Amino acid sequence: MAGGAQGSGGPGRRPARRRSGDAGERPAEPGRPRRGSARPHGKTARPRRADRDPARRVALDVLLAVEERDAYANLLLPELLAQRGLTGRDAALATELAYGTLRGRGSYDAVLAICCDRDLGGLDPAVREVLRLGVHQLLGTRIQPHAAVATSVDLIRDVAGQRPAGFVNAVLRRVSTRDLPAWLEIAAPGRDQDPAGHLAVWHSHPRWIVEAMAAALGEDLAGPLAETEAALAADNERPLVHLCAVPGLAGQPELVAAGCEPARWSPFGGYLADGDPAALPVIASGRAGVQDEASQLASIAVGRAAVSGDDSRWLDVCAGPGGKARLLAGLAAGGPARLVAAELREHRARMVAAATELTGTCGVVVADGTRPAWRAGFSRVLADVPCSGLGALRRRPEARWRRTAADVRGLGGLQRDLLRVALDSVRPGGVVGYVTCSPHLAETRDVVAAVLAERAGTEVLDAPAVLAEVPGLSCPEPYRRFAQFWPHRHGTDAIFIALLRRG
């Protein structure tokens, strides 16, 4: 959180401007502002006058919706930008403020705990989110301190009236006296005494996620946690948009001609640094789609792994919203093979049908993946199971605050059941790809190990060898045949792949 490092996944946040106070200085007296009341009466986020600052108002509305309604920022933000006619610099500012505040929330809350005499959880939601938004502007952008404070005070007046304005002003003025590293030196536990707690505050992740990443990387919590720190830092970088051409309908050269950089490993992929992907003709026509490169390579691995015998029937057990199914269907067309794509929810099944329609090789069924509505005997089966989404925290930063360790444990039963069905659905000699967008061991190795213990004769294929062009995929021993992508190594989402052949 504190750094401005650039990574392969895209540019990070701009370095914080250094303000008064040295990084090693500790205040003798915090001097927290005290005000009679920070809580406005009545409902929040209802403007009392015309919005004076539409970009910040959009960012605030996104933060409130994420906090109060469990909204998804990546879905809501484009909708609000379109509804309110924000484009260009205003849209870019709203996007940076919303996503930057969500990414930095853990670090910013630690600073606010020092600078505010009230429990953040007890504040009115609008006051709390305006404070977080103001802290991000002060400590995570190049916005001038006086502008960050003044616009935050104006914003809280617009949505909640005059009463909390003085409180917001006092807290943010206190925050503005130091830069982010200086505050985190005060707020975070010492690295020597509590390495995981230190990284949790510095890199704005819940402690349980820090510990889960360390376990997945094979690092001891009592050690330096150097690679864990790199993984956490990568989660706070702004990712590039990854596009995927559908085989047989478009190719990588067309993506490059549209302004993309060629993907490093996916022969169908490209990276879009700026602009709206939906505006590209190749996307608008359905001949390509937005899909992370690791997600592309998961589909490629399932289509590439060696099978014996007939190879004409493929299955995607839980296909929504359709990105992997679209690529699989394109690959199947070159076989030739046919893909059956199953999805439990009807509206998501319609999304899969729309994504795969042009390939002409995919049939979509609305079905529960744990209760097969198909005849077994497929040569290739993809089980891209529902998961915590911890592998996509760059793109969905709010997930780190929404999920809990208990949520992850609760998904294990479903994930095991879907893998069992996938193995039942594949024929002897066929291949199953078990895929999650998470590095958490409870969703990856533990699931596969539990099911393999029941399935004598099932072979674990060497997934990193199937994707030999990609370095650094092997999991720690004794699981080196499993593949794990990482944002800090590969510039992709942290997607896990196990390839299994039924005996």
Salt bridges, closest charged atoms under 4 A:
ASP22 OD1 - ARG18 NH2 3.89
GLU25 OE2 - ARG178 NH2 3.58
ASP51 OD1 - ARG57 NH1 2.92
ASP53 OD2 - ARG56 NH1 2.87
ASP61 OD1 - ARG57 NE 3.16
ASP61 OD2 - ARG84 NH1 2.85
GLU67 OE1 - ARG105 NH1 3.06
GLU67 OE2 - ARG128 NH2 3.69
GLU67 OE1 - ARG132 NH1 3.96
ASP70 OD1 - ARG402 NE 3.61
GLU96 OE2 - HIS136 NE2 2.78
ASP109 OD2 - ARG132 NH2 2.86
ASP117 OD2 - ARG34 NH1 3.44
GLU129 OE2 - ARG128 NE 3.81
GLU129 OE2 - ARG132 NH1 2.73
ASP154 OD1 - ARG52 NH2 3.71
ASP154 OD1 - ARG157 NH1 3.43
ASP158 OD1 - ARG49 NE 3.39
ASP158 OD1 - ARG52 NH2 3.07
ASP179 OD2 - ARG18 NH1 2.38
ASP194 OD1 - ARG207 NH2 2.83
GLU211 OE2 - ARG207 NE 3.01
GLU227 OE2 - HIS488 NE2 2.84
GLU227 OE2 - ARG489 NE 2.68
GLU229 OE1 - ARG191 NH1 2.90
GLU229 OE2 - HIS203 NE2 2.84
ASP235 OD2 - HIS205 NE2 2.87
GLU254 OE2 - ARG287 NH2 2.69
ASP292 OD1 - HIS242 ND1 3.51
ASP292 OD1 - ARG394 NH2 3.72
ASP292 OD1 - ARG395 NH2 2.89
ASP311 OD2 - ARG380 NH2 3.03
GLU343 OE2 - ARG348 NE 3.41
GLU346 OE2 - ARG350 NH1 3.81
ASP384 OD2 - LYS324 NZ 3.04
ASP417 OD1 - ARG420 NH1 2.75
ASP424 OD1 - ARG455 NH1 2.70
GLU454 OE2 - ARG420 NH2 2.78
GLU459 OE1 - ARG501 NH1 3.02
GLU469 OE2 - ARG304 NH1 3.12
GLU477 OE2 - ARG480 NE 3.74
ASP493 OD1 - ARG394 NH2 3.39
ASP493 OD1 - ARG395 NE 3.23
